[in-house]
Amino acid sequence: MESTSSEAPWQAIARRKQASRDARIPSQWRIPLAHLPQDPPRFEDGPQSVLHVPAAVLSAEESQITENYSIATLVAAIARRKLLAETVISAFCHRAAVAHQLTNCLTEPLFAQAVERGRFLDQYMEEHGMPLGPLHGLPVSVKDTFDIKGVDSSTGLASLCFKPAEKNAPLVDLLLSLGAVVVAKTNVPQTLSSLDSVNNVFGRTMNPLNRLCTAGGSSGGEGVMVAMRGSLLGIGTDLGGSIRIPAMVNGVYGFKPSNLRLPYGGQAVLVPEGMTRIGVQPVAGPLAQSMEDINFVMKELVPRASLWGEDCVLGEWADADLSKPLQGSGPDGQVVIGVLRNDGNCTLLPPVDRILSEVVSSLSEYANITVVEVPTPTAWTQAQSAMNELIAIDGGVHMGQLLGSTGEPLVPWVKPRFKVGEPCSLTRLAELQAWRSQLELEMLQIWSETDQYGRKRRKLDAVICAVAPHPVPEIERFNSLGYTSSFVLFDYPAGTIPVRNMVEEDLNLGKALDGQSLGVWDDHCRELWDERTVNRKVYLGTPLSIQVVVPRLEDEKLGKLMALIDGVVKSHKISSKLLE
């Protein structure tokens, strides 16, 4: 483990850190070699999914516990003492260990302390005759950026390894106060600025649905953990799409709240403290297997968030009761959903446009929903440029120092894109924020209409659009942020709904893409459909998703609308199958 004189300091640190991580996976949980996938994955070797492996190595009881419950039914089973919290947590820890060995999704396995907490929760139930809280015994994983006392928040940087946090992040404390159990922390990309979760300390996280494709970033490890059911709730953060994109590529649900809804403090310090307060504020949010799960958890977190986070306001979150029609802004109370087809920078590739049209078709047949096409707002087109500048106002100085202190190199995708420069001047920052205000005001106009007397009324309840203009790309090829980062600039709540997987019909094999490129960003997007640069069959079996967006602070409404849209689309798919 000692370093040699010819190597940079980061290399010895990385070896020590990986050894420390590996030592926390019990030997009895090691997967037999026959179940481990080959690396590097190769297209010619056929399907690259590992979702089936946990069932082959877990016990029947562990499989039943980790596969057959929603969040609500699991905490109810523990509350009724049908299941012991310790048994549940042990099962999920084992599954998380399996998921990690297949995908490299963990940075900090917390299995021993998680099982101990499960035992404590059982003792609490025995002594008090009731659960500690509404999330009693719920297995949770969190992105590596969140501080947990006594645990590193290294984010895959050697300079931050072996520097454990002194206290928990407020959101971690909030989850613990409700009875949740944190089973692990998960992997992220170097500098948190890539959409492929790879760094020098922990390596690359692989997509469990197709190991040839990206696992996303920067909450990539969370997307994988939830997809593999190593935890039932993942907590990520989102600045450019870092919750919604991992949800998209891993086929799960992701929810980016507005600012002020969930505590964000207690994060690894990767930019000067306070910098996000004057630039663009990232937010914390959940990833889960269903909208039912997300709504269940947000109902408990949001009303309490202002007690824990100085960056939160008092909020409410009622149950999403789909048995009653949701009241919308239409003339007769219909829910009015706008469709944004194009951000003006990247044209939707055929399968993404098709899935959006399929969802529109499903929604249009629902009695209480009206769907309207919305022209691309100029503000949406310009928002990506504004975000690019606001995200970089610190000049990357602190990150450069963290990397330089151990001689750590940039990983290949980040290398041509990360540069240390001068921090933004106060005057330029003011100009950027003035530009942002102008774009916000322009974007506001899509939501309402004005009558002849100057009175405004709401005309849209939500918009749906793509999460990205392309399907789930191969490793290192995700390059389009405009469909997600813009809604951070506008501070709109937004979430990802998986609809279905890619099939042969979606590939349009042998057919070139029509139309002219919209520019450089579109050129890169089109390369992902150009059969000279990609075998489109690599996309088979990967998820196709949509994004749902509502105005600022309408998070509770977003939860209800996502549940409604998800339910309508699922019902339509079931009905279509019955007619075949």
C-alpha positions in Angstrom: 0.0 0.0 0.0 3.0 2.3 0.3 3.6 4.8 -2.5 6.7 4.6 -4.7 8.9 7.6 -5.5 7.8 7.5 -9.2 4.1 7.9 -8.5 2.0 10.8 -7.7 0.5 11.0 -4.1 -3.1 10.4 -5.3 -2.3 6.9 -6.5 -1.4 5.5 -3.1 -4.4 7.3 -1.6 -6.7 5.7 -4.1 -5.3 2.2 -3.4 -5.8 2.7 0.4 -9.3 4.0 -0.2 -10.4 1.2 -2.4 -8.9 -1.3 0.1 -10.8 0.3 2.9 -14.1 0.1 0.9 -13.5 -3.5 -0.1 -12.8 -4.5 3.5 -16.3 -3.4 4.5 -18.0 -5.9 2.2 -18.4 -9.2 4.2 -16.6 -12.2 2.7 -19.8 -14.2 2.7 -21.4 -11.6 0.4 -18.8 -12.0 -2.3 -20.3 -13.0 -5.6 -19.1 -16.2 -7.3 -16.9 -15.4 -10.3 -19.5 -17.1 -12.6 -21.9 -14.3 -11.9 -19.5 -11.4 -12.5 -19.7 -9.7 -15.8 -16.6 -9.4 -18.1 -14.8 -6.1 -18.2 -14.5 -4.1 -20.3 -18.0 -4.8 -21.7 -18.1 -5.5 -25.5 -20.9 -5.1 -27.9 -20.2 -8.4 -29.6 -20.7 -10.3 -26.3 -24.5 -9.6 -26.4 -26.8 -8.3 -23.7 -25.0 -6.5 -20.9 -27.7 -6.4 -18.2 -26.9 -7.6 -14.7 -30.4 -6.9 -13.2 -31.0 -10.7 -12.9 -28.0 -11.5 -10.8 -29.2 -10.5 -7.3 -32.0 -13.1 -7.5 -29.4 -15.8 -8.2 -27.2 -15.0 -5.2 -29.6 -13.7 -2.5 -31.5 -16.0 -0.2 -35.2 -16.5 -0.9 -36.1 -14.4 2.1 -33.7 -11.6 1.1 -35.1 -11.6 -2.5 -38.6 -11.4 -1.1 -37.8 -8.5 1.2 -35.9 -6.5 -1.4 -38.1 -7.0 -4.4 -41.7 -7.2 -3.2 -42.3 -4.0 -1.2 -42.9 -0.4 -1.9 -41.7 2.1 0.6 -45.2 2.4 2.1 -45.7 -1.3 2.4 -42.3 -2.0 3.8 -42.5 0.5 6.6 -46.0 -0.7 7.3 -44.8 -4.3 7.5 -42.1 -3.2 10.0 -44.6 -1.2 12.0 -46.9 -4.2 12.3 -43.8 -6.3 13.3 -44.4 -8.6 10.3 -40.7 -7.8 9.6 -37.8 -6.8 11.8 -35.9 -3.7 10.9 -32.6 -5.5 11.4 -33.7 -8.3 9.0 -34.8 -5.8 6.4 -31.6 -3.7 6.6 -29.4 -6.8 6.5 -31.2 -7.9 3.3 -30.8 -4.6 1.6 -27.2 -4.3 2.7 -26.5 -7.7 1.1 -28.3 -6.6 -2.1 -26.3 -3.3 -2.1 -23.1 -5.3 -1.8 -24.2 -7.4 -4.8 -25.1 -4.3 -6.8 -21.7 -2.8 -6.0 -19.8 -5.8 -7.2 -21.7 -5.8 -10.5 -21.6 -2.0 -11.1 -19.1 -0.3 -8.8 -21.8 2.0 -7.5 -20.6 2.5 -3.8 -18.0 4.8 -2.3 -18.8 4.2 1.4 -20.5 0.9 2.4 -22.1 1.5 5.8 -23.4 -2.0 6.3 -22.2 -2.6 9.9 -23.6 0.6 11.3 -26.8 0.2 9.2 -27.5 -3.3 10.7 -26.7 -1.9 14.2 -29.2 0.9 13.6 -31.8 -1.7 12.5 -31.2 -3.5 15.7 -31.7 -0.3 17.6 -35.0 0.4 15.8 -36.3 -3.0 16.8 -35.4 -2.3 20.4 -37.2 1.0 20.2 -40.3 -0.7 18.9 -40.1 -3.3 21.7 -39.8 -0.6 24.3 -42.3 2.0 23.0 -44.7 -0.2 21.1 -44.6 2.2 18.1 -42.2 3.1 15.3 -39.5 5.8 15.8 -41.0 7.7 12.9 -42.9 7.3 9.6 -39.8 6.0 7.7 -38.9 3.5 10.5 -36.6 0.9 9.0 -36.5 2.4 5.5 -33.1 1.6 3.7 -31.7 4.8 2.1 -28.6 5.5 0.1 -27.1 9.0 -0.4 -24.9 10.6 -2.9 -21.3 10.8 -1.7 -21.5 14.6 -1.5 -23.7 14.4 1.7 -21.8 14.5 5.0 -22.2 11.7 7.4 -20.4 12.0 10.7 -17.3 9.9 10.8 -17.4 9.1 7.1 -15.5 10.7 4.2 -17.3 12.9 1.6 -14.4 12.5 -0.9 -16.5 12.7 -4.1 -13.8 10.6 -5.7 -11.0 13.2 -5.1 -7.9 11.8 -3.4 -7.3 15.1 -1.5 -10.6 14.6 0.3 -10.1 11.0 1.3 -9.5 10.0 4.9 -11.0 13.3 6.1 -14.2 12.2 7.8 -17.1 14.6 8.3 -17.6 16.0 11.8 -21.4 16.0 11.6 -24.3 14.9 9.5 -25.8 17.0 6.7 -29.2 18.4 7.8 -31.1 16.2 5.3 -29.4 13.1 6.7 -30.4 14.1 10.2 -33.9 14.7 9.0 -34.1 11.2 7.5 -32.7 9.6 10.6 -35.1 11.5 12.8 -37.9 9.8 10.8 -36.5 6.3 11.3 -34.6 5.8 8.0 -31.4 3.9 7.8 -28.5 5.0 5.6 -26.9 1.9 4.1 -24.3 3.4 1.8 -22.9 6.4 0.0 -22.7 6.3 -3.8 -20.3 7.2 -6.6 -20.1 10.4 -8.5 -18.0 11.8 -11.4 -14.8 13.7 -10.9 -15.5 17.4 -10.3 -19.2 16.5 -10.4 -19.3 18.0 -13.8 -19.6 14.9 -16.0 -22.7 12.9 -16.9 -20.7 9.6 -16.5 -19.9 8.7 -13.0 -16.1 8.0 -13.1 -13.2 9.2 -11.0 -9.6 8.3 -10.2 -10.3 7.0 -6.7 -13.2 4.7 -7.1 -13.3 4.1 -10.9 -16.4 3.9 -13.1 -20.0 3.1 -12.1 -21.6 0.9 -14.7 -25.2 0.9 -15.9 -26.9 -2.3 -14.7 -29.4 -2.3 -17.6 -26.7 -2.2 -20.2 -23.1 -2.0 -19.1 -22.2 -0.6 -22.5 -24.1 2.6 -21.8 -23.6 5.4 -19.2 -24.9 5.2 -15.7 -25.3 9.0 -15.7 -24.1 11.7 -13.4 -23.5 13.3 -11.2 -25.9 11.2 -9.0 -25.0 8.1 -11.1 -24.3 5.8 -8.1 -27.8 6.7 -6.7 -29.5 5.9 -10.0 -27.8 2.5 -10.1 -28.5 1.7 -6.4 -32.2 2.4 -6.9 -32.4 0.5 -10.2 -30.7 -2.5 -8.5 -32.9 -2.1 -5.4 -29.9 -1.9 -3.1 -32.0 0.8 -1.4 -35.6 1.9 -1.8 -34.8 5.6 -1.6 -31.8 7.4 -3.1 -30.9 11.0 -2.3 -29.1 12.9 -5.0 -28.4 16.5 -5.9 -29.2 18.4 -9.1 -27.6 21.4 -10.7 -27.5 20.5 -14.4 -29.7 17.4 -14.4 -27.9 15.2 -11.9 -31.0 13.6 -10.5 -33.1 13.5 -13.6 -30.4 12.1 -15.9 -29.4 9.2 -13.7 -33.1 8.4 -13.3 -33.5 8.5 -17.1 -30.5 6.2 -17.9 -31.3 3.7 -15.2 -35.0 3.5 -15.7 -36.2 4.9 -12.4 -38.1 8.0 -11.1 -36.2 11.1 -10.2 -37.6 14.3 -8.7 -35.7 17.7 -8.7 -37.5 20.0 -6.2 -37.5 23.8 -6.3 -34.9 25.5 -4.1 -36.0 25.9 -0.5 -37.9 22.6 -0.3 -35.3 20.2 1.1 -32.2 21.0 3.1 -29.1 21.2 0.9 -26.4 22.0 3.4 -23.7 19.7 4.7 -22.2 18.9 1.3 -18.6 18.3 0.4 -16.9 21.7 -0.2 -16.0 21.7 -3.9 -16.4 25.4 -4.5 -15.8 28.3 -2.1 -18.6 28.2 0.6 -21.4 30.5 -0.3 -20.6 30.5 -4.0 -23.9 28.7 -4.9 -25.8 31.4 -3.1 -24.7 34.0 -5.6 -24.7 31.8 -8.6 -27.2 29.0 -9.2 -28.4 26.9 -6.2 -28.2 23.1 -6.5 -31.0 21.2 -4.8 -31.3 17.8 -3.1 -34.0 15.4 -4.2 -35.1 11.7 -4.3 -34.8 8.8 -6.7 -37.1 5.8 -6.3 -38.8 2.9 -8.0 -42.2 4.7 -8.3 -44.0 8.0 -7.9 -45.9 6.4 -5.1 -42.5 6.0 -3.3 -41.4 9.6 -4.0 -44.7 11.1 -2.9 -44.7 9.0 0.2 -41.3 10.3 1.3 -41.8 13.9 0.2 -45.0 14.0 2.3 -42.8 13.4 5.3 -39.8 15.5 4.4 -41.2 18.7 3.0 -43.4 19.8 6.0 -40.5 19.2 8.3 -37.7 20.6 6.1 -37.7 24.1 7.6 -37.0 22.7 11.0 -33.7 21.3 9.7 -32.4 23.5 7.0 -31.8 27.2 7.1 -32.3 27.1 3.3 -35.9 25.8 3.5 -39.3 27.3 3.8 -42.4 25.8 5.4 -44.1 23.5 2.9 -47.0 21.1 2.6 -47.5 17.8 0.8 -50.9 16.1 0.7 -51.5 12.6 -0.5 -51.8 12.1 -4.2 -55.4 10.7 -4.4 -55.8 9.5 -8.0 -59.3 8.3 -7.3 -60.5 11.9 -7.6 -60.0 14.1 -10.7 -57.2 16.6 -10.3 -58.4 20.1 -10.7 -56.6 21.9 -13.5 -56.6 25.2 -15.3 -58.8 24.2 -18.2 -62.3 25.8 -18.7 -64.0 22.9 -17.0 -61.2 22.0 -14.6 -59.2 19.9 -17.0 -55.5 19.4 -16.4 -53.8 21.2 -19.3 -50.4 19.9 -20.2 -48.1 21.6 -22.7 -45.7 19.8 -24.9 -42.2 21.3 -25.5 -40.7 19.4 -28.5 -37.4 21.2 -28.9 -35.2 23.5 -26.9 -33.9 25.2 -30.0 -30.4 23.8 -29.5 -30.8 20.1 -30.1 -33.4 18.3 -32.2 -35.0 15.2 -30.6 -33.7 12.0 -32.1 -36.4 9.7 -33.5 -37.0 7.4 -30.5 -37.1 10.3 -28.1 -39.6 12.1 -30.3 -41.6 8.9 -30.6 -41.9 8.3 -26.9 -43.0 11.9 -26.3 -45.7 11.4 -29.0 -46.8 8.1 -27.4 -47.2 9.8 -24.1 -49.1 12.6 -25.7 -51.4 10.1 -27.4 -52.1 8.3 -24.1 -52.8 11.6 -22.3 -55.1 12.9 -25.1 -57.4 9.9 -24.6 -57.9 10.7 -20.9 -61.1 12.6 -20.2 -59.7 15.1 -17.6 -56.5 16.0 -19.6 -56.0 18.5 -22.4 -52.7 18.4 -24.3 -51.5 21.4 -26.3 -48.3 21.9 -28.3 -46.2 24.8 -27.0 -43.8 26.7 -29.3 -40.2 26.8 -28.2 -39.7 29.8 -25.9 -36.6 31.9 -26.8 -35.8 32.0 -23.1 -35.5 28.2 -23.1 -33.1 28.2 -26.0 -30.9 30.9 -24.3 -31.0 29.4 -20.8 -28.3 26.8 -21.5 -25.8 29.6 -22.3 -26.7 31.5 -19.2 -26.3 28.3 -17.1 -22.9 27.6 -18.5 -21.6 30.9 -17.4 -23.3 30.9 -13.9 -22.1 27.4 -13.1 -18.5 28.5 -13.8 -18.4 31.8 -11.8 -15.7 30.5 -9.3 -13.3 29.8 -12.2 -12.7 26.3 -10.9 -10.0 27.6 -8.6 -10.9 25.5 -5.6 -11.4 22.4 -7.6 -8.0 23.0 -9.3 -6.4 23.2 -5.9 -8.0 20.0 -4.7 -6.7 18.1 -7.7 -3.3 19.7 -7.7 -2.6 19.0 -4.1 -2.1 15.3 -4.8 -1.1 15.5 -8.4 -4.4 14.0 -9.5 -5.0 14.1 -13.3 -8.3 14.9 -14.9 -10.2 11.9 -16.3 -10.5 11.7 -20.1 -14.0 13.2 -20.5 -13.3 16.1 -18.1 -9.8 16.9 -19.3 -10.7 19.0 -22.4 -13.7 20.6 -20.6 -12.3 21.7 -17.2 -10.1 24.8 -17.0 -9.0 26.9 -14.1 -9.6 30.5 -14.8 -10.3 33.8 -13.0 -13.4 34.0 -10.8 -16.2 36.0 -12.2 -16.1 39.7 -11.3 -19.0 41.2 -9.2 -20.0 43.4 -12.2 -20.2 40.4 -14.6 -22.0 38.4 -12.0 -24.6 41.1 -11.7 -25.0 41.2 -15.5 -25.5 37.4 -15.5 -28.1 37.5 -12.8 -29.9 40.4 -14.7 -29.9 38.2 -17.8 -31.3 35.3 -15.7 -34.1 37.6 -14.5 -34.9 38.6 -18.0 -35.1 34.9 -19.1 -37.2 34.0 -16.1 -39.7 36.7 -17.0 -39.8 35.6 -20.6 -40.3 31.9 -19.6 -43.1 32.9 -17.2 -45.3 33.9 -20.2 -45.8 30.3 -21.3 -47.9 29.5 -18.2 -50.6 32.2 -18.5 -52.7 34.3 -20.9 -53.9 37.8 -20.6 -57.4 38.9 -21.5 -58.5 42.2 -23.1 -58.7 43.9 -19.7 -55.1 43.0 -18.7 -56.1 40.2 -16.4 -54.0 37.1 -16.3 -55.2 33.5 -15.9 -53.2 30.3 -15.7 -53.4 28.3 -19.0 -50.9 25.4 -18.4 -50.6 23.2 -15.4 -47.4 21.4 -16.5 -45.2 20.9 -19.5 -43.7 17.6 -20.7 -40.6 17.3 -22.7 -37.5 15.1 -23.1 -34.9 14.6 -20.4 -32.3 14.6 -23.2 -32.7 14.8 -27.0 -31.0 11.4 -27.4 -31.5 7.9 -26.0 -29.3 6.5 -23.2 -25.9 6.8 -24.9 -22.8 4.7 -24.6 -20.2 5.4 -21.9 -18.6 8.9 -22.2 -21.1 10.0 -24.9 -23.8 11.9 -22.9 -23.4 15.5 -23.9 -26.8 17.4 -23.8 -27.8 19.3 -20.7 -30.1 21.9 -22.1 -33.3 19.9 -21.4 -32.5 19.6 -17.7 -30.2 22.5 -16.6 -32.5 25.2 -17.9 -35.1 24.2 -15.3 -32.5 24.7 -12.5 -31.9 28.2 -13.9 -35.7 28.9 -13.8 -36.0 27.0 -10.4 -38.8 24.9 -11.8 -39.6 21.6 -10.1 -39.0 18.8 -12.6 -39.0 15.0 -12.6 -38.3 12.0 -14.7 -40.8 9.3 -15.6 -39.6 6.1 -17.3 -42.1 5.0 -20.0 -40.8 1.9 -21.7 -37.6 0.4 -23.1 -36.2 0.7 -26.6 -37.2 -1.9 -29.1 -36.1 -2.8 -32.6 -38.8 -0.6 -34.2 -37.4 2.5 -32.6 -34.0 2.1 -34.3 -35.0 3.1 -37.8 -32.0 1.1 -39.0 -30.5 2.3 -42.3 -32.5 5.5 -42.2 -30.5 8.7 -41.8 -31.7 11.6 -39.7 -33.7 14.3 -41.6 -33.3 18.0 -41.3 -30.5 20.5 -40.8 -28.4 20.8 -37.7 -29.3 23.6 -35.3 -25.7 24.2 -34.4 -22.6 22.7 -32.6 -24.6 21.1 -29.8 -27.0 19.5 -32.3 -24.0 18.2 -34.3 -22.8 16.2 -31.2 -26.4 15.0 -30.6 -26.8 13.8 -34.2 -23.6 11.8 -33.9 -25.4 9.5 -31.5 -27.8 8.5 -34.3 -25.2 8.5 -37.1 -24.7 4.8 -38.1 -21.1 5.6 -39.1 -20.3 6.4 -35.4 -22.7 4.2 -33.5 -24.4 0.8 -33.8 -27.9 1.8 -32.9 -28.6 -1.7 -31.6 -26.6 -0.7 -28.5 -29.7 1.2 -27.4 -31.9 -1.9 -27.3 -33.4 -2.4 -23.9 -32.4 1.0 -22.5 -35.1 3.1 -21.0 -37.1 5.8 -22.8 -38.3 8.5 -20.4 -40.1 11.9 -20.3 -39.7 14.9 -18.1 -42.5 16.7 -16.3 -42.1 20.4 -15.3 -44.2 22.9 -13.3 -43.7 26.5 -12.2 -41.5 27.4 -9.2 -42.5 26.1 -5.8 -45.4 24.0 -7.2 -43.5 20.8 -6.0 -46.6 19.2 -4.4 -48.5 19.7 -7.6 -45.7 18.2 -9.6 -45.8 15.1 -7.4 -49.5 14.7 -8.1 -49.2 15.4 -11.8 -46.3 13.0 -12.3 -48.4 10.3 -10.5 -51.4 11.1 -12.8 -49.3 11.1 -16.0 -47.5 7.9 -14.9 -50.8 6.2 -14.1 -52.5 7.2 -17.4 -49.5 6.1 -19.5 -49.4 2.7 -17.7 -53.1 2.2 -18.0 -52.9 3.0 -21.7 -50.1 0.5 -22.2 -52.1 -2.2 -20.4 -55.2 -1.4 -22.4 -53.2 -1.6 -25.6 -51.8 -5.0 -24.8 -55.3 -6.3 -24.0 -56.5 -5.2 -27.5 -53.6 -7.0 -29.3 
